[in-house]
Amino acid sequence: YKVGICGRTGSGKSSSLLALLRLNIITAGDIVLDGESLLALDLQSARSRLSIIPQDPHLFSGTIRFNLDPFSAHSDTEIWGALQDAHIHDHIKADPLGLSALVEESGKNFSVGQRQLLSLARAILRRSKVVLMDEVTASIDYLTDRLIQETIRTSPALRDSTIITVAHRLRTIADSDLIVVVQAGEVIEMGAPGTLLLESKGQANHNSEFTRLVQESNEYDE
């Protein structure tokens, strides 16, 4: 199930992801995943249910294998499969050291796009119930953006996951099952993208905040 979160700058998009990760203080309400309150769990257990792919993903000094599977919970075959799903298998395979190839501090020997794909491979390997994507397409080229979107749509490991995407390019979330528009920290609109964009006669829905955002970004025709 794919959820796209959008809104103007400062509307609270990224704050919603921080709340899911319990990086800010929850003073009211609850966060429930599969009938279980994340607020009732210890931090490690709560965060283990989620994976996040941030705008500027961080890699640690070490090897490819360590960055994808730091606790050695998976076989090489599983790791290569995740790299294949994330469309970065060939790049890693080209290095004679393979999964033992070195990753420099902060992953600076990889491009931003490659670090995004490695983070995506890590989420695939973990088979997380919820995958959070925070403005992941803001700093990458169109090709990498397309690879990420293809992986989200086709990877068997993500088929049963909820993908929550905070969007910079609105076309990134255009095929989501649900669009959530936020403003000043509150949800002001929610629905399928087609329902929010179009009226019954196929005309633009000018009463929709999502339509206004898409038009302002010059992406409506796309």
N, C-alpha and C positions, 0 to 999 in steps of 0.2 A: 504494500500500500504506500503510495507516494503522496507526501504532503509538501506543498510549496508555501513558504511564508514570505510575504512581501510588505512593503510599506516605505514611507519616506525616511530620510536620514533622521535618526534619533527616535524612531517610532517604537523601538523595543524588540526588533527582530532578533538580534543576537542575544539580548537579555533572556529571551525565552529558552534559548539553548543553554545558557549558563544556569538557568533554573533547573533544567533537566539534569545537568551535571552536578548540581548542588554547589555551585561556585559562588552563588549569592544566597542571602538569607531569605528563607521562605517564612513569611509571617502569617500567612492565612492560606487556606485551601490545602490541596493534596496533589501528589503526582502518582498516578496509579498505572502500573504496567502489568498486564495479565492478571488483574485483580489483586495485585500486591502493591502496597504503598512503598514507594522508593524512600520516602522520608522516615519510614520505620526501620530501614536497614542501615547497617553501618556503611560508611562512605565507600569502602572497597567493594562491598557486595553490590551497592547501588550502581556504582560506575562500571562494574564489570558487565552490566546488562547492555551497555551502550558503547558504540565506537564513534569517534568524531574525526572528520576530515576538515581541518581548518583552512583558512585562506592561505596561510603561510605555514605549511606543515613542517614539523621539526623532526629531523633524524638524529640519532645518537652516534657518537664515535664508536666504531666497531665493525661488524660485518653486516651484509644483507640479511643473513639468517638471524642474527641477533636482533636486528631492527624489526623483523617481521614476527619472530617467535622467541622472545627473550627468555621464556621459561622452558624452552625445548619440549613443548607439548605436542608438536606436529612433526610428521615425517617429511623428508625432502620431497617426496612425491606430492604431498599436500601443498607444500610451499610453492613448488613449481606450478602446480595447478592454479593456485591463487594468482601467481604472477601472469599466467596465461590468460586468466579471466580479466585481469586488469590491463592487459595489452602492453605489458612491459617485459614479458618473458624474453623476447629476442634480444633486447638491450642487455639484460643481465647475463644471458647465455653467451653473448659475444665476448664477455670477459673470461679468460682462461680459469680464473679462480671461482667463477660461478657464484654460488651462495656464500662463499668465503671471501668474496671481493670486499675490499675495505670501503667503509663509509667515513668520510672526513667529518670533522666537527660541524654540527648543524646541517650535515648533508650537502656542503657547499660544492662537492664534486658532481652533484646532480642539478639539473635545471629545476625551476619551480614546478613545471609540469610533470617532470619525472618523479619529484617528491610527492606530488599529489597522487600519482598512479601507485606509488609504493604504499602510501597511506591507505589507498583504496584496497590494495592487495592485503594489507594487514586486517582491514575490516572484513574482507571476504574470508580470510583464514579463521577469524574469530567467530564467524557466523552469528554476529550480534543480533539481538531482537530488534534493536533500534540503531540506525546509522544517522548521525547528524552531519550535515554538510553546510559549513558556514562560509558563504560567499566564495566557494571553491573556484568559480570561473572568473573571478574578478582580475586575477593576475596572470592568467594563462592564455595561450593562443587558441584559436578556434578549433584546430585539429585535436588538441588535448581535451578540450571541452567536449568535443564530439565523442572521443574515446571513453570519457568518463560517463557520459549519458548512455552510450551503448552498453557499457558494463552494467550500469544500474538496471537496464531493461532486460539484459540477457543472462546475467550470472545466476546459475542455479542456487548458489549460496545465499543470494540476496532475495530470492523469490518469496520467502516467507518473512522478510524483514520489513519494518516500517522505515521508509527513507524520509527524513525531514530535512528539507533544503531551504536555507535562507538565500534568496536570489538577488544577484546584482543584475544579471541579464535576465529579463523576464521570460525570454523564450526558453530559458533553462527549465522553468517550471510549467511551461505551457501544456505539457502532457501529463501533469500530475492528476491524481484522482481527486484531490481536494486542494483548493487555494484558500489560504487564510491571510486576510489583509489586516494589519495592525496599525494603530495610531495612538500615540501617547500611552503605550503600554496596555492597550485594550484591543480586543478583537472587534472590528467594526463591520467586517464582511466575511462570509465564508460560503463556499460552494464549488461546484465543478467549474473548470475554466470556461467551458463553452457556455454555461448558464450565466456566468458573470459577464462575459464579453458580448453576448448576442441576445437580442430580443427574439420573440417568437417568429418574426418575419425575416430573420436573418440580418437585421440591421444592428449597428453598434448599440450597446446598452449604455446610454449616456447617464443613467442613474447609478451606474456602478463605479465605485472608487478604483477597482482593478482596471476597468476599461480606461479611466483617466490616466492611471499610471502607465499603462501600455502605450497610450497615445502620446504621452509626454516623452516617453523614451524612444519614440519613432519606430516601434516594433510591431505596431498593430497589423500592418500588411503581412509581415512575416507570420 
